[in-house]
């Protein structure tokens, strides 16, 4: 009789552990989706700010940007447009998905896109300006 009770207790503990693991497995995707949802807004704003800043600087009539060739300015504008088009497409895909499905638009991907745009455009404005100042 004592063995039967021990086995039943072990079965209950075992089933509780299995259900805890199951819930943890189910909860992690939900937590990840919520985390992505909360981080997505600020990272989208960061990419938009980056794109708008470089676009405005490129189209600026400020004399400090006069030494840039028009073709180079168009390259920066094209990079900004590509980043914005990518964001628009991914955002539409994300908006079409239910909230319980794994996100298509990840904040890490948005950050990478913003960093790539910043790297390209920042080099253009800072690196090109340095080359111009040193007459290289």
VOLUMMI-395374 format. One record per residue (C-alpha): residue in one letter; residue number from 1; x, y, z. Coordinates in steps of 0.001 Angstrom, whole numbers, plus 500000, padded with zeros to 6 digits. Last residue first. Layout:
<pts>
aa = a i = NUM c1 = X c2 = Y c3 = Z
...
</pts>
This chain:
<pts>
aa = x i = 136 c1 = 542684 c2 = 563372 c3 = 448861
aa = x i = 135 c1 = 542358 c2 = 567129 c3 = 449453
aa = x i = 134 c1 = 542527 c2 = 566733 c3 = 453255
aa = x i = 133 c1 = 539204 c2 = 568553 c3 = 453750
aa = x i = 132 c1 = 537585 c2 = 566700 c3 = 450844
aa = x i = 131 c1 = 538678 c2 = 563320 c3 = 452163
aa = x i = 130 c1 = 537287 c2 = 564226 c3 = 455575
aa = x i = 129 c1 = 533993 c2 = 565331 c3 = 453999
aa = x i = 128 c1 = 533753 c2 = 562090 c3 = 452065
aa = x i = 127 c1 = 534302 c2 = 560142 c3 = 455242
aa = x i = 126 c1 = 531776 c2 = 562128 c3 = 457261
aa = x i = 125 c1 = 528907 c2 = 562478 c3 = 454775
aa = x i = 124 c1 = 529379 c2 = 559317 c3 = 452741
aa = x i = 123 c1 = 530659 c2 = 557310 c3 = 455681
aa = x i = 122 c1 = 527543 c2 = 558302 c3 = 457585
aa = x i = 121 c1 = 525368 c2 = 557325 c3 = 454646
aa = x i = 120 c1 = 526656 c2 = 553778 c3 = 454280
aa = x i = 119 c1 = 527086 c2 = 553050 c3 = 457991
aa = x i = 118 c1 = 523814 c2 = 554715 c3 = 458905
aa = x i = 117 c1 = 521937 c2 = 552733 c3 = 456276
aa = x i = 116 c1 = 523563 c2 = 549499 c3 = 457446
aa = x i = 115 c1 = 522890 c2 = 550383 c3 = 461096
aa = x i = 114 c1 = 519240 c2 = 551148 c3 = 460340
aa = x i = 113 c1 = 518847 c2 = 547834 c3 = 458484
aa = x i = 112 c1 = 520526 c2 = 545960 c3 = 461320
aa = x i = 111 c1 = 518250 c2 = 547661 c3 = 463854
aa = x i = 110 c1 = 515186 c2 = 546700 c3 = 461791
aa = x i = 109 c1 = 516419 c2 = 543106 c3 = 461616
aa = x i = 108 c1 = 516911 c2 = 543002 c3 = 465399
aa = x i = 107 c1 = 513422 c2 = 544483 c3 = 465889
aa = x i = 106 c1 = 511928 c2 = 541555 c3 = 464018
aa = x i = 105 c1 = 509268 c2 = 542032 c3 = 461349
aa = x i = 104 c1 = 507947 c2 = 538581 c3 = 460498
aa = x i = 103 c1 = 506639 c2 = 537879 c3 = 463988
aa = x i = 102 c1 = 505836 c2 = 534318 c3 = 465098
aa = x i = 101 c1 = 502060 c2 = 533850 c3 = 465078
aa = x i = 100 c1 = 499966 c2 = 534602 c3 = 468187
aa = x i = 99 c1 = 499352 c2 = 538235 c3 = 467201
aa = x i = 98 c1 = 497608 c2 = 537337 c3 = 463944
aa = x i = 97 c1 = 499521 c2 = 538273 c3 = 460801
aa = x i = 96 c1 = 498408 c2 = 540918 c3 = 458292
aa = x i = 95 c1 = 500090 c2 = 543721 c3 = 460266
aa = x i = 94 c1 = 503407 c2 = 541885 c3 = 460091
aa = x i = 93 c1 = 503272 c2 = 541511 c3 = 456309
aa = x i = 92 c1 = 502368 c2 = 545178 c3 = 455929
aa = x i = 91 c1 = 505227 c2 = 546134 c3 = 458258
aa = x i = 90 c1 = 507646 c2 = 543957 c3 = 456292
aa = x i = 89 c1 = 506713 c2 = 545708 c3 = 453039
aa = x i = 88 c1 = 506846 c2 = 549215 c3 = 454540
aa = x i = 87 c1 = 510193 c2 = 548521 c3 = 456214
aa = x i = 86 c1 = 511740 c2 = 547212 c3 = 452999
aa = x i = 85 c1 = 510395 c2 = 550215 c3 = 451086
aa = x i = 84 c1 = 511847 c2 = 552604 c3 = 453698
aa = x i = 83 c1 = 515248 c2 = 550903 c3 = 453586
aa = x i = 82 c1 = 515278 c2 = 550951 c3 = 449779
aa = x i = 81 c1 = 514263 c2 = 554625 c3 = 449729
aa = x i = 80 c1 = 517069 c2 = 555564 c3 = 452124
aa = x i = 79 c1 = 519594 c2 = 553658 c3 = 449994
aa = x i = 78 c1 = 518250 c2 = 555399 c3 = 446886
aa = x i = 77 c1 = 518586 c2 = 558828 c3 = 448552
aa = x i = 76 c1 = 522193 c2 = 558023 c3 = 449473
aa = x i = 75 c1 = 522969 c2 = 556909 c3 = 445930
aa = x i = 74 c1 = 521234 c2 = 560002 c3 = 444531
aa = x i = 73 c1 = 523542 c2 = 562211 c3 = 446593
aa = x i = 72 c1 = 526535 c2 = 560421 c3 = 445111
aa = x i = 71 c1 = 525231 c2 = 561003 c3 = 441583
aa = x i = 70 c1 = 524627 c2 = 564681 c3 = 442397
aa = x i = 69 c1 = 528260 c2 = 565129 c3 = 443370
aa = x i = 68 c1 = 528986 c2 = 566316 c3 = 446865
aa = x i = 67 c1 = 530866 c2 = 569635 c3 = 447144
aa = x i = 66 c1 = 527669 c2 = 571548 c3 = 447826
aa = x i = 65 c1 = 527002 c2 = 569799 c3 = 451160
aa = x i = 64 c1 = 528585 c2 = 572510 c3 = 453352
aa = x i = 63 c1 = 526651 c2 = 575071 c3 = 451326
aa = x i = 62 c1 = 523319 c2 = 573982 c3 = 452858
aa = x i = 61 c1 = 520721 c2 = 573541 c3 = 450126
aa = x i = 60 c1 = 519641 c2 = 570302 c3 = 451789
aa = x i = 59 c1 = 518500 c2 = 567374 c3 = 449678
aa = x i = 58 c1 = 521240 c2 = 565105 c3 = 451014
aa = x i = 57 c1 = 520849 c2 = 566342 c3 = 454575
aa = x i = 56 c1 = 517083 c2 = 565822 c3 = 454396
aa = x i = 55 c1 = 517515 c2 = 562269 c3 = 453048
aa = x i = 54 c1 = 520118 c2 = 561472 c3 = 455690
aa = x i = 53 c1 = 517883 c2 = 562665 c3 = 458499
aa = x i = 52 c1 = 514762 c2 = 561030 c3 = 457076
aa = x i = 51 c1 = 516434 c2 = 557629 c3 = 456812
aa = x i = 50 c1 = 517897 c2 = 557750 c3 = 460315
aa = x i = 49 c1 = 514641 c2 = 559016 c3 = 461814
aa = x i = 48 c1 = 512647 c2 = 556288 c3 = 460035
aa = x i = 47 c1 = 515091 c2 = 553603 c3 = 461204
aa = x i = 46 c1 = 514940 c2 = 554857 c3 = 464801
aa = x i = 45 c1 = 511138 c2 = 555158 c3 = 464703
aa = x i = 44 c1 = 510911 c2 = 551547 c3 = 463541
aa = x i = 43 c1 = 513237 c2 = 550579 c3 = 466399
aa = x i = 42 c1 = 511060 c2 = 552425 c3 = 468903
aa = x i = 41 c1 = 507880 c2 = 550694 c3 = 467681
aa = x i = 40 c1 = 509305 c2 = 547168 c3 = 467356
aa = x i = 39 c1 = 510558 c2 = 546849 c3 = 470927
aa = x i = 38 c1 = 507110 c2 = 546381 c3 = 472515
aa = x i = 37 c1 = 505840 c2 = 543979 c3 = 469850
aa = x i = 36 c1 = 509108 c2 = 542041 c3 = 469799
aa = x i = 35 c1 = 508930 c2 = 541547 c3 = 473570
aa = x i = 34 c1 = 505277 c2 = 540501 c3 = 473285
aa = x i = 33 c1 = 506110 c2 = 537980 c3 = 470569
aa = x i = 32 c1 = 509050 c2 = 536662 c3 = 472602
aa = x i = 31 c1 = 506868 c2 = 536287 c3 = 475684
aa = x i = 30 c1 = 504241 c2 = 534437 c3 = 473664
aa = x i = 29 c1 = 506895 c2 = 532212 c3 = 472090
aa = x i = 28 c1 = 508237 c2 = 531474 c3 = 475597
aa = x i = 27 c1 = 504862 c2 = 530744 c3 = 477142
aa = x i = 26 c1 = 504035 c2 = 527594 c3 = 475171
aa = x i = 25 c1 = 507315 c2 = 525901 c3 = 476087
aa = x i = 24 c1 = 506970 c2 = 527087 c3 = 479658
aa = x i = 23 c1 = 503427 c2 = 525767 c3 = 479688
aa = x i = 22 c1 = 504575 c2 = 522375 c3 = 478405
aa = x i = 21 c1 = 507458 c2 = 522280 c3 = 480877
aa = x i = 20 c1 = 505074 c2 = 523040 c3 = 483708
aa = x i = 19 c1 = 502658 c2 = 520379 c3 = 482411
aa = x i = 18 c1 = 505461 c2 = 517804 c3 = 482352
aa = x i = 17 c1 = 506595 c2 = 518772 c3 = 485865
aa = x i = 16 c1 = 503025 c2 = 518538 c3 = 487158
aa = x i = 15 c1 = 502609 c2 = 515124 c3 = 485508
aa = x i = 14 c1 = 505815 c2 = 513874 c3 = 487140
aa = x i = 13 c1 = 504783 c2 = 515198 c3 = 490538
aa = x i = 12 c1 = 501388 c2 = 513474 c3 = 490191
aa = x i = 11 c1 = 502988 c2 = 510232 c3 = 488972
aa = x i = 10 c1 = 505517 c2 = 510345 c3 = 491809
aa = x i = 9 c1 = 502677 c2 = 510827 c3 = 494289
aa = x i = 8 c1 = 500809 c2 = 507872 c3 = 492755
aa = x i = 7 c1 = 503958 c2 = 505729 c3 = 492923
aa = x i = 6 c1 = 504494 c2 = 506670 c3 = 496551
aa = x i = 5 c1 = 500870 c2 = 505860 c3 = 497373
aa = x i = 4 c1 = 501139 c2 = 502469 c3 = 495663
aa = x i = 3 c1 = 504395 c2 = 501652 c3 = 497442
aa = x i = 2 c1 = 502822 c2 = 502392 c3 = 500835
aa = x i = 1 c1 = 500000 c2 = 500000 c3 = 500000
</pts>
